[in-house]
Every structure is written in C-alpha cells, then in structure tokens.
Amino acid sequence: MEDDDILDTAEGPQPRPQSLMLTFFGNHVLEEGNLAIYSGSIIDVLGRVGVGEQAVRSTLTRMVNRGLLQRQREGRKMFFGLTPQATRVLIDGRTRIWKQGAVNDDWDGSWTLLGFSLPDSWKRQRHDLRSRLTWSGFGALYSGLWIAPGHVDVSAVVTDLGLTAHVKIFHAQAAEVTDIEQMIRDTWDLESIAARYVAFDKRWTSHLGNGTDDDPIGTRLRLVSDWLRTIRTDPRLPARHLPPAWPARTAQQTFHRVAEQTHPALRAARTTLETTPLRS
C-alpha cells in the first residue's frame, strides 16, 4: 500500500478502494488457493464498508490493468482472481500482520543500510522506492541513506523497480559511540507512529464494548485494513530503545481480540461469496 492509498476525511484516514480490495482478497482468497470471486459478491462486501458499485467496478478494472487481478468469464458473470504479483504482495502483508507483529522484542543489534542515487528526473522511481522502503521498515537517516533494524532483504524490491545499478546495500552494527535512541528519534517520527496505535486502540476497544456485531464480514474487512494502515509506517523498531509503554503492544492485543471475535466471518463468507476455480 502506498501513501496515496489513504484518504483523509472528517472521520479520519480511510483506505482507498484498492487497499480495501486487496484486504478483501487477502481475507477470503489467499488461504483458499486458486479461487475467483464473482463481481457481485465483491460489490456486496465492499458496499458494507461504504464503497459504491461504480467505485468497485472501476477499481477492479484498474487492478486488472495493473496486473494485480485477472478476469475470468463464466457465462454472463465476471469473476476475479489474484495474479502472482498480487499473491506476493498479500503473502508479505500476511507475514507482517500475523507472524512478525508490531512489537520487536527480538532485535539482534544489526542494521540494514541502503544508499541510492537517482537522476533528478526519476521522480516516480524515487517515490516508488521510498514507498517500498517505508513498508520494509526503513527510515531516512540522510537524504540518500536509509536504515532499518535487523537484517532486511530488499534485493527483490530493488530488482522489481529496476534500480539495482543505483542502489548499494550493507548490513552492519552501530559502534558503541552511537546513541541509538537519538538516532531513532532523528530518523523516525515516533510521535506520529505512536498516535496511530493509540487511535487504533481507541477505535477498536470501543467496538469490543459494543457486544454484538451484525456484520462480522464487513467488520473484519475494516479491521484488517485499519491495522495494515496503522502498521505500514512502523519499522518495528527495537522495543528496548523505544519510550516506556510503547502503545503498539496494547494496540496489537486489541487487534487480535477483535480478529478472534470476527474469525467466524471467514467461515460465513464461504457460504455467501460466489466463487469458481481460477483457471491458469
């Protein structure tokens, strides 16, 4: 997900339709294998989170054109399935959400450094590289030198963007003279990251207090989209170098509580979504 996949509204940041669409396929297709979903089912579920039919249809078309979805006609109906590119994106997101988590208690003291120099005219390439680096946990130590905690393999990212000749990657440890906590404060906006976790926890703790849920499928879609938006700019900095009571831990606990509450929605979706095997 990129920065321009977020809409700022009076109700707070809201994911754009493509972000919701990817989350939808991640929730209901990724674990099921080669399935395609009927467009009418997609329209129904995204309509529950405020995305209109026309917006869904135009988003589906754009995602097909971008190589993220593939169409499959069955009679008069159009079905959509994941491409290998989208599958890789969703597997990466699944790892970040369910395996890595938002709290880094296991940092080994290492850092990954990435230096790049791009021509001034390569604005799009620079934007794409910075967006992908941010998602991978990097922050700008200096203008052309980015850093991330741990051993981060971004070789595939650099290759995908066609920037191998313009990027240098190193793995290192900081010398004792380096003030790591000060470096972290200088490189990342900790207040902004913390505020996202606090806001997430407030929103979803309130939801837990509501008791019953009339639309668990829609709730799970909103939940996972919101959590992805919250963690996407968090580099999973080493917990021991963060301020006391770092709010990511509480927010993550709330996320898992709501996720457990809405897990039956995944089983319910199997009976409400119209699917067909995806042809290779």
N, C-alpha and C positions, 0 to 999 in steps of 0.2 A: 504494500500500500504506500502511496506517495502522499506528499503534503497536500496536493490538490485533490486528494480523495476525501477531504474533510470540508464540510460546510459549517460555517459559523452562523448560528441562528439565535433567536431570542431565547430558545430553550437550551442553548449550549451547543457544543460541537456535535454535528451529526454526520455519520458516514454517508458518502455519496452512493448512488445505486450500485455502481460496480463493486464497491467494497462489500456492500450487503450481499450482492450476488455471489461473490467469491466465498463469503462466510456461509451462505446457504448451501453451496455445493460442497464446502468442507464439512458441514454438519451432516448432510444427507446422501452424499455420493462417494466421497473419498474412501470411506471404510467399506463400502458395498462393492467396490470393484467397477467393472465396466458397465455402468448404467447410464442411460439417457433419460431425462425428465421432460415430460410434456410441458409445453409453454404455458398452458392454462394452469397447471399446478404451481408453476413458478410465479405467475401473476397473482394467484390466490395468496401464497405465503408472503410475498413481498408487499402485497396490499395490506396485510395485517400490521406492517411497520411503517405504513404511510407512503409507500412508493406506488404511484399510479400506473395503470396498464400501459399507457403510451411510453412512460419512462422506462418500464421494464422491457418493452419491445425494442426500444432504441438502444438500451444498454446491451441486450442480447446481441443485436446486430454489431455494435461496436466491438464487443468481446470476441465475436467470430472473426471480425476483420483484424483484430489484434493477435489472433492465434491462441486465444485463451479458451474458447469453446468451439465445438464442432456441431453442425446441424445434422439432423437425421430425420427424413420424412417417413412417416408411416401412414399411408392413406392420405387423408386430408389433414392430419395432425403433424405438427413440427415438434421434434424432441431435440434436446440439447445435452451434450456430454462434455466431459473435460478433455482437453488436449494434454499431451505430455508436458508441455510448458506450464500449464495451469496446475497440473498434478504436482510438479516440483515445487511451485510456489506454496501450495496448500500443505504439502508434507513439511516444508520448512516452518510454516505457521503452526502446524500441529505440534512439532517438536518444541517450538518456543513456548506454546501455551501449556502443554500437558506434561512435558518431560523436564525442560530446563526450569521453568517457573520464573518468578520475578525477583527472587531473593538469592544472592550469590554468597553462600557460606563456605564454598569450597575453593576459593581463589588460590592459585599456586604461586602467586607473586610475579608471574610473567605478563608481558605486554606484547601486543602486535602493533607494529608501526607501519604505516603506508604513506609513502610520499608520491606525489604526482605533479606533473607539469603539463598543462594542456594549452593549445593555442587559444588566444583571446576569443576567436570566432566560434569556438566549440561550446557555446552556451548550453545547448541541450545535453551534450555529453557530460558536461560538468554537473548539471542538475541531476542527471540520472545517476552518476557516480556518487554524488553526495547523498542522494536519497537511499541508495542501496547500502552505502557505508553506515548511514544512520541506523537503518534497520538491523545491520550486522553488529551494532554496538559501538561504533566508532564515534569519536568527537574530534573537533579540530583543535589540535594542540597549537599549531600555527596554520597559516593560510593554506599551505600545500603539504602539511604533515598532519596526518590523522592517527589517532591512537585508540586502542581498545584493550580492555582487560582480558588476560588469558591468551591462549593460542587459537586465533580465529583464522580459519581457512577461507579466504575471499578470492582465491585464484579463479574459481568458476565465475564469480561476479565480474571480475576484470576481463576474463575471456569473453563472456557473453556480451559485454559492452564494447569489445574490440579495442581495448585500451592497454593491452599487455605491454606494448612498446613504450608506454608513457607512465608506467607505474613501477615502483620498487617497494618490496615488502620485506620487513625484518621482524624477527622475534627476539626479545631482549628482556632484561630485568633492570630495574632502576637502581642506580648507585645509592649508597646509604645517605649521601648528602642531599638527595632529592626529597623534598617534602611532598609525599604522595597525596595527602589530604588537600594541600593547597593546589597541587596540580589538578586534582579532580574538580575543585571548585572553580578553577580558571577555565577548564575545558568544557564542563557541562553545566547547564542551568539547573542546579539541584532544586531550587525553589519551584520551578515550573514542573519538573518531574514529580516532586512530592505532591504538589497541588493536584495533579491529575489523579494520583492514587487516593488522596483524601476525598476528592469529588466522586470518584467511582464508588468508594466505600459508602459514602453518604447516600448515593442514589440507590444502591442495591441492598444496603441494610434496611432502608425504608421499604423496599419491595418485599424483603423477607418478612417484615412485620405485617404485611397485608393479609397473610394467611392463604386463602385460596387463589388459584391462578386459572382464569377462564381460557387462556390461550397460551399453553406452555410452549407450543411450536414457535409462535412469534416471540415469546419471552426469551427463549434460548437463542434465537437469531439476534435479538437486540443485545443480549448478554455477551455473547462471544464477539460480536462486532465492537461493542464498547470496550471489552477487555483488550482486544487487539489494538484499538486506538490508544488505549492507556499505556500499554507496554511497548508500543512501536518505537518510541523515542527514549526508552530506558535501556542503557547499555549494560545493565546487570553489573553495576559497579560492586567491588568487594565490600561486603556488609561491614567488615571491621573498620573500613575507612569512611563510612557514612555517618551522618548525625545520629544521635540516640533516637530510639523509637521511630526509625525509618518506616513510613506508612505503607510501603509495598507489602510488608508481611501481613498486616491486617487486611488490606485490600485483597490480597491473594486468597486468604482464608474465606472472605466473603464471596469471592468469585466461585470457589469450589463448593461452598454451601448452596449457592443458587444453582450451579451446574448440576449438582446431585439432585436437587429438587426438580429440575426440568429434564433430567435424563429420560424419563418415560416418554418425553416428546419425540425422541428419536425412534422409539418403537411405534408410537402412534403414527408417525409420518409414513412408515412403511405401508400402512393401510390407506392413507389419504392421498399420497402422491402417486400419480400415474407414471409408471416407468416402463422402459423396454430395454433389452440388452443393447449395448452400444456396439455397432459393427466396426471392425478395424478397417 
